[in-house]
Amino acid sequence: MLTASSARRDLGRICLYLFIWAAMPFKWWLVATFFFLPWVLLSYNRVIDLRRISIVFMTSVLLALVYVIGYQNLIIAEDKLLVAAGIAAQAVVFMLVFAPCPRPGHNDSALLLAVAMGFLVHGLVSSLYTFIAAGRSVGLGVLFNPIYGSAELGSPLVSNYLCIAFLVVYFFFKPGLPKYILLLLIIGINLYLVSRAFFVVAVGIVVLDKIINLRAASIVALATTCLVAFALITSSESSSFGGIGEIFRQYTDKGVESTRWEHWGFALRVFHLYPWGGMMVDRSIEDIGSFHNIFFDVYRIAGVAGFFALLALVGASLFWMRSDRPKFLTLFGLVLILSQDVVFEGGQKMLLVFLLLALMAPPRVPADIRAAR
């Protein structure tokens, strides 16, 4: 018999498991899977909703098209086979654990917050270590994390993890001082990382949430705060603030300028020439191997089939989540994040967070139950 205390223990194990997955390297996740997976699986019923089956099926098709059919088009510095096997293993475990309907006592918000705290710890440790050990006053570029050894971490990827953490804390952390401290901490780390995409996505989703709620006072207060912050950042005195001024200049000098716009424009121009995959990046724009956009990159790797598989997964997930506004806006923000970074060849954790959130869609109510209502 499931008691309240056993339900809490089960939820605690799952949250710890997700925290380790989000904060730690892959080998730590393997160890955690070995110790936690039996308990995690036992905490779920073996009942599967039709929507969850569909999400699992579409995700499986997408991963097969990318990592099997499109294997030769992958551009990964590490061993491609190991990377493909790693993402496949993580996806299978996520599907086994989160596709079945949970028992009573389960809490979606707790699971999402566990992931958010893992990403926050990852970003905080990486930023502090880079600032202190490497003596870098600006975190743009390569970051270092002692937990990950000598591996170099890209600041855009870490910033995107933090953007996911921001959205989850904003929507699912209970109101109060701790929530606002966490949000300010995430914003501060992203200022250090000089992430323009973070502020576009985070502010955009928050504004959209306020507009949906029709809270005029909140919209005015948010707009005023943004204008004051922009005025401070762009003021000539900002250069006198030492490291802070150097961070501010990164924003004012670049604005919205980015080579990604050129890459995406090139992809649109040659889109029709590569229906079966193999579309290459124009290295005369920038010497990189991917378009930093999940839609263009899946087309580059797996062609039309992969592109439509991704569209089906994203479209169905958003449609089924439409009745749950916090999750819908978080999922929509996650799609925006995926649309401006490397996902299949470096940021696979973001795709798995999308899978986790998509599997939290409200279950489909059978027709006989709807009629009874």
PAGU-696885 format. One line per 4 residues: their letters; for each residue x, y, z of N, C-alpha, C. Coordinates in steps of 0.2 Angstrom, whole numbers, plus 2048, in hexadecimal, padded with zeros to 3 digits. Layout:
% PAGU-696885
a> X Y Z X Y Z X Y Z | ... $
% end
This chain:
% PAGU-696885
mlta> 804 7FA 800 800 800 800 804 806 800 | 803 80B 7FC 807 811 7FB 805 816 800 | 809 818 805 808 81D 80A 80B 823 808 | 809 829 80C 80B 82F 80A 813 830 80B $
ssar> 815 82D 810 81D 82D 811 820 829 80C | 81E 823 809 821 820 804 821 824 7FD | 81B 827 7FC 81A 82B 7F6 820 831 7F6 | 821 834 7FC 826 839 7FD 82D 837 7FC $
rdlg> 82E 831 7FE 835 82E 7FD 836 82C 7F6 | 831 82A 7F2 831 828 7EB 832 82F 7E7 | 82F 834 7E9 830 83A 7E6 836 83D 7E7 | 839 83C 7ED 83F 83F 7EF 845 83B 7EB $
ricl> 844 835 7EA 849 831 7E6 849 833 7DF | 843 834 7DC 843 837 7D5 846 83D 7D4 | 845 842 7D9 847 849 7D9 84F 849 7D9 | 852 845 7DE 859 844 7DF 85C 841 7D8 $
ylfi> 859 83C 7D5 85B 83A 7CF 85C 83F 7CA | 856 843 7C9 856 848 7C4 85B 84E 7C5 | 85C 84F 7CC 861 854 7CD 868 852 7CB | 86A 84C 7CD 870 849 7CB 871 849 7C3 $
waam> 86C 847 7C0 86C 847 7B8 86D 84E 7B6 | 86A 853 7B8 86B 85A 7B6 872 85D 7B8 | 874 85C 7BE 87A 85F 7C0 881 85C 7BF | 881 855 7BE 887 852 7BE 888 84F 7B7 $
pfkw> 88F 84D 7B6 891 84A 7AF 88D 843 7AE | 88E 840 7A8 88A 83A 7A6 88C 834 7AA | 892 834 7AC 894 82E 7B0 890 82E 7B7 | 88F 834 7BA 88B 834 7C0 884 832 7BF $
wlva> 881 834 7B9 87B 832 7B8 87A 82A 7B7 | 87F 827 7B4 87F 820 7B4 87F 81C 7BB | 883 81F 7BF 883 81C 7C6 87D 81D 7C9 | 87A 823 7C9 873 825 7CC 86E 820 7C9 $
tfff> 86E 81F 7C2 869 81A 7BF 86A 813 7C2 | 870 811 7C3 871 80A 7C6 86E 80A 7CD | 86F 80F 7D1 86C 80F 7D8 865 811 7D9 | 862 815 7D5 85C 818 7D6 856 815 7D1 $
lpwv> 858 813 7CB 853 811 7C6 84E 80C 7C9 | 851 806 7CD 84C 802 7CF 846 805 7D4 | 848 809 7D8 843 80D 7DC 83F 812 7D8 | 842 815 7D4 83E 81A 7CF 839 816 7CB $
llsy> 83B 811 7C8 836 80D 7C4 830 80A 7C9 | 832 808 7CF 82D 805 7D3 828 80B 7D6 | 82A 811 7D5 825 817 7D8 820 819 7D2 | 820 815 7CD 81B 817 7C7 817 811 7C6 $
nrvi> 810 813 7C4 80C 80E 7C2 80E 80B 7BB | 80B 806 7B9 80D 803 7B2 807 805 7AD | 804 80B 7AE 7FE 80D 7AA 801 813 7A6 | 800 813 79F 802 817 79A 7FD 81B 797 $
dlrr> 7FD 821 797 7F8 825 793 7F9 826 78C | 7F4 826 788 7F5 827 781 7FA 82C 77F | 7F9 832 782 7FE 838 780 805 836 782 | 806 833 787 80D 831 789 810 82C 784 $
isiv> 80C 827 782 80E 823 77D 810 826 777 | 80C 82B 775 80D 82F 76F 814 833 76F | 815 836 775 81B 83A 776 821 835 776 | 821 82F 779 826 82A 779 828 828 772 $
fmts> 822 827 76E 823 824 767 826 82A 763 | 824 830 763 827 835 75F 82E 837 761 | 82F 837 768 836 838 76A 83B 832 767 | 839 82C 768 83D 826 765 83E 827 75E $
vlla> 839 829 75A 83A 829 753 83F 82F 751 | 83E 835 755 843 83A 754 84A 838 755 | 84B 835 75B 852 833 75D 855 82E 758 | 851 829 756 853 824 751 855 828 74A $
lvyv> 851 82C 748 853 830 742 859 834 743 | 85A 837 748 860 83B 749 866 837 74B | 866 832 74F 86C 82F 751 86D 828 74E | 869 826 74A 86A 820 746 86A 822 73E $
igyq> 864 824 73C 864 826 735 869 82B 733 | 869 831 737 86D 836 736 874 836 739 | 876 830 73B 87D 82F 73F 883 832 73C | 883 831 735 889 834 731 889 83C 731 $
nlii> 883 83F 732 883 846 732 884 849 738 | 885 846 73E 886 848 744 88D 84B 744 | 88E 851 748 894 854 748 896 855 750 | 899 850 753 89B 850 75A 8A2 84F 75B $
aedk> 8A5 853 75F 8AC 852 760 8AE 84C 764 | 8AA 849 768 8AB 843 76C 8A9 83D 767 | 8AA 837 76A 8A8 831 766 8A0 831 765 | 89E 831 75F 897 832 75D 893 82C 75F $
llva> 896 826 75F 892 820 761 891 821 769 | 896 823 76D 894 824 774 88F 829 776 | 88F 82F 772 88B 834 773 884 831 771 | 883 82E 76C 87C 82B 769 87A 826 76E $
agia> 87E 822 771 87C 81D 776 87A 820 77C | 87E 825 77E 87C 829 784 875 82C 784 | 874 830 77F 86D 833 77E 868 82E 77E | 869 828 77A 864 823 77A 863 820 781 $
aqav> 868 81F 785 867 81C 78B 863 820 790 | 865 827 790 861 82C 794 85A 82C 792 | 859 82C 78B 852 82D 789 84E 827 78B | 851 821 78A 84D 81B 78C 84B 81B 793 $
vfml> 850 81D 798 84F 81D 79F 849 822 7A0 | 849 828 79D 844 82D 79E 83D 82A 79C | 83D 827 797 837 824 794 834 81E 799 | 839 81A 79B 837 815 7A0 834 818 7A6 $
vfap> 837 81D 7A9 836 820 7AF 82F 824 7AF | 82F 829 7AA 82A 82E 7AA 824 82D 7A5 | 825 828 7A1 81F 827 79C 819 824 7A0 | 81A 81F 7A5 814 81D 7A8 811 822 7AD $
cprp> 80B 822 7AE 807 826 7B3 80A 825 7BA | 80B 82A 7BD 80E 82A 7C4 809 828 7C9 | 80B 825 7CF 806 824 7D4 804 82A 7D8 | 7FF 82A 7DC 7FE 830 7E1 804 832 7E5 $
ghnd> 804 839 7E6 80A 83B 7E9 80F 83E 7E5 | 80F 83D 7DE 813 83F 7D9 812 847 7D8 | 818 84A 7D7 817 852 7D6 81C 854 7D0 | 818 856 7CB 81C 858 7C5 821 85E 7C7 $
sall> 81E 863 7CB 822 869 7CC 829 867 7D0 | 828 862 7D4 82E 860 7D8 833 85D 7D3 | 831 859 7CE 836 856 7C9 839 85C 7C5 | 835 860 7C3 838 866 7BF 83D 86A 7C3 $
lava> 83B 86B 7C9 83F 86F 7CE 846 86C 7CF | 846 865 7CF 84C 861 7D0 851 862 7CB | 84E 862 7C4 852 863 7BF 855 86A 7BF | 850 86F 7C0 852 876 7C1 858 877 7C6 $
mgfl> 858 874 7CC 85D 875 7D1 863 872 7CE | 863 86C 7CB 869 869 7C8 86C 86E 7C3 | 868 871 7BE 86B 875 7B9 86E 87C 7BD | 86B 87E 7C2 86D 884 7C6 874 882 7C9 $
vhgl> 874 87D 7CC 87B 87B 7D0 880 87A 7CA | 87E 877 7C5 883 876 7BF 886 87D 7BD | 881 882 7BC 883 888 7B9 887 88D 7BE | 885 88C 7C5 888 890 7CA 88F 88E 7CB $
vssl> 890 887 7CC 897 884 7CD 89B 886 7C7 | 899 885 7C1 89D 887 7BB 89F 88E 7BA | 89A 893 7BC 89B 89A 7BC 8A0 89C 7C1 | 89F 89A 7C7 8A4 89B 7CD 8AB 899 7CC $
ytfi> 8AB 892 7C9 8B2 890 7C8 8B5 893 7C3 | 8B2 895 7BD 8B5 899 7B8 8B7 8A0 7BA | 8B3 8A3 7BE 8B5 8AA 7C1 8BB 8A9 7C6 | 8BB 8A4 7CA 8C0 8A4 7CF 8C6 8A1 7CD $
aagr> 8C6 89B 7CA 8CB 897 7C8 8CF 89A 7C2 | 8CA 89B 7BD 8CD 89E 7B6 8CE 8A5 7B6 | 8CB 8A9 7BB 8CC 8B0 7BC 8C8 8B4 7B6 | 8C3 8B1 7B4 8BF 8B4 7AE 8BA 8B9 7B1 $
svgl> 8BA 8BF 7AF 8B5 8C4 7B2 8AE 8C3 7AD | 8AF 8C0 7A8 8A9 8BF 7A3 8A9 8B8 7A2 | 8A3 8B5 7A2 8A2 8AE 7A1 8A1 8AC 79A | 8A1 8B0 795 89F 8AF 78F 8A5 8AA 78C $
gvlf> 8A3 8A5 788 8A7 8A0 785 8A8 899 789 | 8AE 898 78B 8AF 891 78E 8AE 892 796 | 8AB 88D 799 8AA 88D 7A0 8AE 886 7A2 | 8B0 886 7A9 8B3 880 7AC 8AF 87E 7B2 $
npiy> 8AE 878 7B3 8AB 875 7B9 8AF 86F 7BC | 8B1 870 7C2 8B5 86B 7C5 8B2 864 7C5 | 8AB 864 7C5 8A8 85D 7C5 8A9 85A 7BF | 8A9 85E 7B9 8AA 85B 7B3 8B1 85A 7B1 $
gsae> 8B6 85B 7B5 8BD 85A 7B4 8C0 85F 7AF | 8C3 85D 7AA 8C7 862 7A5 8C2 864 79F | 8BC 861 79F 8B7 863 79A 8B6 86A 79A | 8B5 86D 794 8B3 874 793 8AC 874 791 $
lgsp> 8A9 879 795 8A1 879 794 8A0 880 790 | 89C 880 78B 89A 886 788 895 88A 78C | 896 890 78D 892 895 791 88B 895 78E | 88A 895 787 883 895 785 87F 88F 787 $
lvsn> 882 889 787 87E 883 78A 87C 884 791 | 881 886 795 880 887 79C 87A 88C 79D | 87B 891 799 876 897 79A 86F 894 798 | 86E 890 793 868 88D 791 865 888 797 $
ylci> 86A 884 79A 867 880 7A0 865 885 7A5 | 868 88B 7A6 865 88F 7AB 85F 893 7A9 | 85E 894 7A3 857 896 7A0 852 891 7A2 | 853 88B 7A1 84E 886 7A3 84D 886 7AA $
aflv> 852 887 7AE 851 888 7B5 84D 88E 7B7 | 84E 893 7B4 84B 899 7B5 843 898 7B4 | 841 896 7AE 83A 894 7AD 837 890 7B2 | 83A 88B 7B4 838 886 7B8 837 889 7BF $
vyff> 83C 88D 7C2 83B 890 7C8 835 895 7C8 | 835 899 7C2 830 89E 7C2 829 89B 7C2 | 828 896 7BF 821 893 7BE 81F 88E 7C4 | 824 88B 7C7 822 885 7CB 825 886 7D2 $
fkpg> 829 88B 7D4 82B 88B 7DA 826 890 7DE | 825 88E 7E4 81F 891 7E8 822 899 7E9 | 81D 89E 7E9 81F 8A5 7EA 822 8A6 7F1 | 827 8AA 7F1 82A 8AC 7F7 831 8AE 7F6 $
lpky> 835 8B0 7FB 83B 8B3 7FA 840 8AE 7F7 | 840 8A7 7F9 845 8A3 7F6 844 8A2 7EE | 83E 8A3 7EC 83D 8A3 7E5 840 8A9 7E1 | 840 8AF 7E4 842 8B5 7E1 84A 8B5 7E2 $
illl> 84D 8B2 7E7 854 8B1 7E8 857 8AD 7E2 | 853 8A7 7E1 855 8A2 7DC 855 8A6 7D5 | 850 8A9 7D3 84F 8AD 7CD 855 8B2 7CC | 856 8B6 7D1 85B 8BB 7D1 862 8B7 7D0 $
liig> 863 8B2 7D3 86A 8AE 7D3 86B 8AC 7CB | 865 8A9 7C9 866 8A7 7C2 867 8AD 7BD | 864 8B2 7BE 865 8B8 7BA 86C 8BB 7BB | 86F 8BB 7C1 875 8BD 7C2 87B 8B9 7BE $
inly> 87A 8B2 7BF 87E 8AE 7BB 87E 8AF 7B4 | 878 8B0 7B1 878 8B1 7AA 87A 8B8 7A8 | 87A 8BD 7AC 87E 8C3 7AB 885 8C2 7AA | 888 8BD 7AE 88F 8BC 7AE 890 8B8 7A8 $
lvsr> 88C 8B4 7A5 88D 8B0 79F 88B 8B4 799 | 889 8BA 79A 887 8BE 794 883 8BA 78F | 87D 8B8 792 878 8B4 78E 873 8B9 78C | 873 8BB 785 86D 8BF 783 867 8BB 782 $
affv> 868 8B4 77F 862 8B0 77E 85E 8AF 785 | 862 8AE 78A 85E 8AD 790 859 8B2 792 | 85B 8B9 791 857 8BE 793 851 8BF 78E | 852 8BD 788 84D 8BE 783 848 8B8 784 $
vavg> 84A 8B2 786 845 8AD 787 842 8AE 78E | 846 8AF 793 843 8B0 79A 83E 8B5 79A | 840 8BB 798 83C 8C1 799 836 8C0 794 | 837 8BD 78E 831 8BC 789 82C 8B8 78C $
ivvl> 82E 8B2 790 829 8AE 792 825 8B1 798 | 829 8B5 79D 826 8B8 7A2 821 8BD 7A0 | 823 8C1 79B 81E 8C6 798 818 8C3 795 | 819 8BD 792 813 8B9 78F 80F 8B7 794 $
dkii> 812 8B4 79A 80E 8B2 79F 80A 8B8 7A2 | 80D 8BE 7A3 809 8C3 7A6 803 8C6 7A1 | 805 8C5 79B 800 8C7 796 7FA 8C3 796 | 7FB 8BC 797 7F6 8B7 797 7F2 8B8 79D $
nlra> 7F5 8BA 7A3 7F1 8BB 7A9 7EE 8C2 7A9 | 7F0 8C7 7A4 7ED 8CD 7A4 7EE 8D1 7AA | 7F5 8D0 7AD 7F7 8D4 7B3 7FA 8DA 7B0 | 7F7 8E0 7AF 7F9 8E6 7AD 7FF 8E9 7B1 $
asiv> 7FE 8E8 7B8 803 8EB 7BD 809 8E7 7BC | 809 8E1 7BB 80F 8DC 7BB 813 8DE 7B4 | 80F 8DF 7AF 812 8E1 7A8 816 8E7 7A9 | 812 8EC 7AC 815 8F3 7AC 81C 8F2 7B1 $
alat> 81B 8EF 7B6 821 8EE 7BB 827 8EB 7B7 | 825 8E5 7B4 82B 8E2 7B0 82E 8E6 7AB | 829 8EA 7A7 82C 8EE 7A2 830 8F3 7A4 | 82E 8F6 7AA 832 8FC 7AD 839 8F9 7B0 $
tclv> 839 8F3 7B3 83F 8F0 7B5 844 8EF 7AF | 841 8EC 7AA 846 8EB 7A4 848 8F1 7A1 | 844 8F7 7A1 847 8FD 79E 84C 900 7A2 | 84B 900 7A9 850 902 7AE 857 8FE 7AD $
afal> 856 8F8 7AD 85C 8F3 7AC 860 8F5 7A5 | 85C 8F6 7A0 85F 8F7 799 862 8FE 79A | 85F 903 79D 862 90A 79E 869 909 7A1 | 869 905 7A7 86F 905 7AB 875 901 7A7 $
itss> 873 8FC 7A3 878 8F8 79F 87B 8FC 79A | 876 900 796 879 904 790 87C 90B 792 | 87C 90D 799 87E 913 79B 886 913 79A | 888 919 799 890 91A 798 893 918 79E $
esss> 890 919 7A4 893 918 7AB 895 910 7AC | 891 90C 7A8 892 905 7A9 899 902 7A8 | 89D 906 7A4 8A4 904 7A3 8A8 905 7A9 | 8A6 908 7AE 8AA 90A 7B4 8A9 905 7BA $
fggi> 8A5 900 7B8 8A3 8FB 7BD 8A7 8F4 7BD | 8AD 8F5 7BA 8B2 8EF 7BA 8AF 8EA 7B6 | 8AF 8E4 7B9 8AD 8DE 7B6 8A5 8DE 7B4 | 8A1 8E2 7B8 89A 8E3 7B6 89A 8E7 7B0 $
geif> 89E 8EC 7AF 89E 8F0 7A9 8A0 8EC 7A3 | 8A4 8E8 7A4 8A7 8E3 79E 8A1 8DF 79C | 89D 8DC 7A1 898 8D8 79F 892 8DC 79C | 891 8E2 79E 88C 8E6 79B 88E 8E8 794 $
rqyt> 894 8E9 793 896 8EB 78C 895 8E5 787 | 896 8DF 789 894 8D9 785 88D 8DA 782 | 889 8DC 786 882 8DD 784 881 8E3 77F | 884 8E8 781 883 8EF 77D 886 8EE 777 $
dkgv> 88C 8EB 776 890 8EB 770 88D 8E6 76B | 88A 8E1 76D 887 8DC 769 880 8DC 767 | 87C 8DF 76C 875 8DF 76B 872 8D8 769 | 86E 8D8 764 86B 8D2 761 86F 8CF 75B $
estr> 875 8D2 75A 879 8D0 755 87C 8C9 756 | 87B 8C5 751 87E 8BE 752 87E 8BB 74B | 883 8B6 74B 884 8B3 745 87F 8AD 744 | 87B 8AC 749 876 8A7 748 871 8A9 743 $
wehw> 86F 8AF 743 86A 8B2 73E 86D 8B0 737 | 873 8B1 736 876 8AF 72F 876 8A8 72E | 877 8A4 733 877 89D 732 870 89A 730 | 86B 89D 734 864 89B 733 862 89D 72C $
gfal> 864 8A3 72A 862 8A6 723 865 8A1 71E | 86B 89F 71F 86E 89B 71A 86A 894 71A | 868 891 720 865 88B 720 85E 88C 71C | 85B 891 71D 854 892 719 855 892 711 $
rvfh> 85B 895 70F 85C 896 708 85E 88F 705 | 861 88A 709 863 884 706 85F 87E 708 | 85A 880 70C 855 87B 70F 853 875 70A | 851 878 704 84E 873 6FF 853 86F 6FC $
lypw> 859 870 6FD 85E 86C 6F9 860 865 6FD | 85E 865 703 860 85F 707 85B 85B 70B | 856 859 707 850 855 70A 852 84F 70E | 858 84C 70D 859 846 710 85F 847 715 $
ggmm> 860 84E 717 866 84F 71C 86C 851 718 | 871 853 71C 878 854 71A 879 85C 718 | 874 860 71A 875 867 719 87B 86A 71E | 87F 86D 71B 885 86F 71E 885 877 720 $
vdrs> 888 879 725 888 880 728 88D 883 723 | 88C 88A 722 890 88E 71E 896 890 722 | 89B 88D 722 8A1 88F 726 8A4 895 725 | 8A2 898 71F 8A5 89F 71E 8A2 8A4 722 $
iedi> 89C 8A3 725 899 8A7 72A 89C 8A6 731 | 89D 8A0 733 8A0 89E 739 8A2 897 739 | 8A8 896 73C 8AB 88F 73B 8A8 88A 741 | 8A1 888 740 89E 884 744 89B 87E 740 $
gsfh> 898 879 743 895 874 740 88E 873 740 | 88B 877 744 883 877 745 880 87D 744 | 87A 87D 743 876 884 743 874 887 749 | 875 883 74F 872 886 755 86B 887 755 $
niff> 867 882 752 860 883 752 85E 87B 751 | 85A 879 756 858 872 756 854 870 74F | 850 875 74C 84C 873 746 851 873 740 | 855 877 740 85A 877 73A 85F 871 73B $
dvyr> 861 870 741 866 86B 742 863 864 741 | 85D 863 743 85A 85C 742 859 85B 73A | 858 861 737 857 860 72F 85E 85F 72C | 863 862 72F 86A 860 72D 86C 859 72E $
iagv> 86A 856 733 86C 850 735 867 84A 732 | 861 84B 732 85C 846 730 857 848 72B | 858 84E 728 854 850 722 84D 851 724 | 848 850 71F 841 852 720 83E 84D 725 $
agff> 840 847 725 83D 842 72A 83E 845 731 | 844 846 733 846 849 739 843 84F 73B | 842 854 736 83F 85A 737 838 85A 739 | 834 855 735 82D 855 737 82C 850 73D $
alla> 830 84C 73F 830 848 745 830 84D 74B | 835 852 74A 836 857 750 830 85C 750 | 82D 85E 74A 827 862 74A 821 85F 74D | 821 858 74C 81B 854 74F 81C 854 756 $
lvga> 822 853 759 823 852 760 822 859 763 | 824 85E 761 823 865 764 81C 867 763 | 819 866 75E 812 868 75D 80D 864 761 | 80E 85E 762 80A 85A 766 80B 85B 76D $
slfw> 811 85C 76F 812 85E 776 80F 864 778 | 810 869 774 80D 870 776 805 870 776 | 803 86C 771 7FB 86C 771 7F8 868 777 | 7FB 863 779 7F9 85F 77E 7FA 863 785 $
mrsd> 7FF 867 785 800 86B 78B 7FC 871 78C | 7F8 873 787 7F5 87A 786 7F1 87B 78C | 7EE 876 790 7E9 877 795 7ED 879 79C | 7F4 878 79C 7F8 879 7A2 7FC 87F 7A1 $
rpkf> 7FA 885 7A2 7FE 88B 7A0 805 88B 7A2 | 807 88A 7A9 80E 88A 7AB 812 885 7A7 | 810 87F 7A6 814 87A 7A2 814 87C 79B | 80F 87E 798 80F 880 791 814 886 790 $
ltlf> 814 88B 794 819 890 793 820 88E 794 | 821 889 799 828 887 79A 82A 883 794 | 825 87F 791 827 87B 78C 828 87F 785 | 824 884 785 825 889 77F 82C 88D 780 $
glvl> 82E 88F 786 834 892 787 83A 88D 786 | 839 886 787 83E 881 786 83F 881 77E | 839 881 77A 83A 881 773 83E 887 770 | 83D 88D 773 841 892 771 848 891 773 $
ilsq> 84A 88E 779 851 88D 77B 854 888 776 | 850 883 774 853 87E 76F 854 881 768 | 850 886 767 851 889 760 857 88D 75F | 85B 88E 764 861 892 764 867 88F 767 $
dvvf> 867 888 767 86E 885 769 86E 87E 766 | 874 87B 767 876 875 764 873 870 769 | 86E 86B 767 86A 867 76B 86D 860 76A | 86C 85D 764 86E 856 763 875 854 764 $
eggq> 879 859 763 881 858 763 884 85B 769 | 880 85C 76E 884 860 774 87F 861 77A | 879 863 778 874 865 77D 86E 861 77E | 870 85A 77E 86B 855 77E 867 855 785 $
kmll> 869 858 78A 865 858 790 85F 85D 78F | 860 862 78B 85A 866 78A 855 863 787 | 856 85E 782 851 85A 77F 84E 855 783 | 852 853 788 84F 84E 78D 84A 852 792 $
vfll> 84C 858 794 847 85C 798 841 85D 794 | 841 85E 78D 83B 85F 789 837 859 78A | 83A 853 789 837 84D 78A 834 84C 791 | 837 84D 796 835 84D 79D 82E 851 79D $
lalm> 82F 857 79B 829 85C 79C 823 85A 797 | 825 858 791 81F 855 78D 81C 84F 790 | 81F 84B 793 81C 845 796 817 847 79C | 818 84D 79E 813 850 7A4 80D 853 7A1 $
appr> 80B 852 79B 805 855 798 7FF 852 79B | 7FA 855 79C 7F4 853 7A0 7F1 84C 79C | 7F0 847 79F 7ED 841 79C 7E7 842 798 | 7E6 83E 793 7E0 83F 78F 7DA 83B 792 $
vpad> 7D5 83F 793 7CF 83C 797 7CB 838 792 | 7CA 832 793 7C5 82E 78F 7BF 831 78E | 7BC 82F 788 7B5 832 786 7B0 830 78B | 7B0 82A 78E 7AA 828 793 7AB 82C 799 $
iraa> 7B1 82E 79B 7B2 832 7A1 7B0 839 7A0 | 7B1 83C 79A 7AF 843 798 7A8 843 798 | 7A4 83E 795 79D 83E 795 79A 83E 79C | 79D 83A 7A0 79A 83A 7A7 79B 841 7AB $
r> 7A0 845 7A9 7A1 84B 7AC 79B 850 7A9 $
% end
